[in-house]
Amino acid sequence: MTAKMPLNATYTSPDIQNELLHIAATRIRESICHDANKAGIISIMADESKDVSRKEQLSLCIRHMSLPDFNVHKDFLTFIACTEK
């Protein structure tokens, strides 16, 4: 079954590209979290730094061990903008 799309559909607008990136990132994070939850051995790594525009941001990564081969996986999850309160 082939989907019918308009001939002028290029999907190159910034809004569409950002939505596609957001969907892909969400699916990847879900997969990483699913694998980590199956492992049962999880650690979270957080690191704060300034980006090029001097804004503070927090990076979150997760480490987990796959069983039964005991391979350690380190995966990036997200950046979080830090704000003053």
C-alpha positions as CSV (number, residue, x, y, z in Angstrom):
1,M,0.0,0.0,0.0
2,T,1.5,3.3,-1.1
3,A,0.6,6.6,0.6
4,K,-0.7,9.3,-1.6
5,M,1.1,12.6,-0.9
6,P,0.7,16.0,-2.6
7,L,3.3,16.6,-5.3
8,N,4.3,19.9,-3.7
9,A,5.1,18.1,-0.3
10,T,8.8,18.6,0.3
11,Y,8.9,18.6,4.1
12,T,11.7,21.2,4.1
13,S,10.1,23.9,6.2
14,P,11.8,24.5,9.6
15,D,8.6,23.6,11.5
16,I,8.3,20.2,9.8
17,Q,12.0,19.4,10.1
18,N,11.9,20.4,13.8
19,E,8.9,18.2,14.4
20,L,10.6,15.2,12.6
21,L,13.7,15.7,14.8
22,H,11.6,15.9,17.9
23,I,9.7,12.7,17.0
24,A,13.0,10.9,16.3
25,A,14.6,12.1,19.5
26,T,11.6,11.0,21.5
27,R,11.7,7.5,20.0
28,I,15.4,7.1,20.7
29,R,15.0,8.3,24.3
30,E,12.2,5.8,24.8
31,S,14.3,3.0,23.4
32,I,17.3,3.9,25.7
33,C,15.0,4.1,28.7
34,H,13.4,0.8,27.9
35,D,16.8,-0.9,27.6
36,A,18.0,0.7,30.8
37,N,14.8,-0.4,32.7
38,K,15.4,-4.0,31.5
39,A,18.9,-3.9,32.7
40,G,18.0,-3.0,36.3
41,I,21.5,-1.5,37.0
42,I,21.3,2.2,36.1
43,S,23.2,5.4,36.9
44,I,22.5,8.9,35.9
45,M,25.2,11.4,35.0
46,A,24.6,15.1,35.1
47,D,27.0,17.9,34.1
48,E,26.5,21.6,33.9
49,S,28.4,23.8,31.5
50,K,28.0,27.0,29.5
51,D,27.3,26.8,25.8
52,V,28.7,29.1,23.1
53,S,26.2,31.8,23.9
54,R,27.2,31.7,27.6
55,K,23.9,30.1,28.7
56,E,24.1,27.5,31.5
57,Q,22.8,24.1,30.5
58,L,22.7,20.7,32.1
59,S,23.4,17.5,30.2
60,L,21.8,14.3,31.3
61,C,23.3,10.9,30.4
62,I,22.4,7.4,31.5
63,R,24.7,4.4,32.1
64,H,23.3,0.9,32.2
65,M,24.7,-2.6,32.0
66,S,23.1,-5.1,29.5
67,L,22.7,-8.6,30.8
68,P,23.9,-11.4,30.4
69,D,27.0,-10.0,28.6
70,F,27.7,-7.2,31.1
71,N,28.4,-4.6,28.4
72,V,28.2,-1.0,29.8
73,H,26.2,1.4,27.7
74,K,26.5,5.2,28.1
75,D,23.8,7.2,26.3
76,F,23.0,10.9,26.1
77,L,19.4,11.8,27.0
78,T,19.0,15.6,26.8
79,F,20.1,19.1,27.5
80,I,18.2,21.2,30.0
81,A,18.4,25.0,30.1
82,C,19.3,26.2,33.6
83,T,17.5,29.2,34.9
84,E,18.1,31.4,37.9
85,K,15.4,31.5,40.6
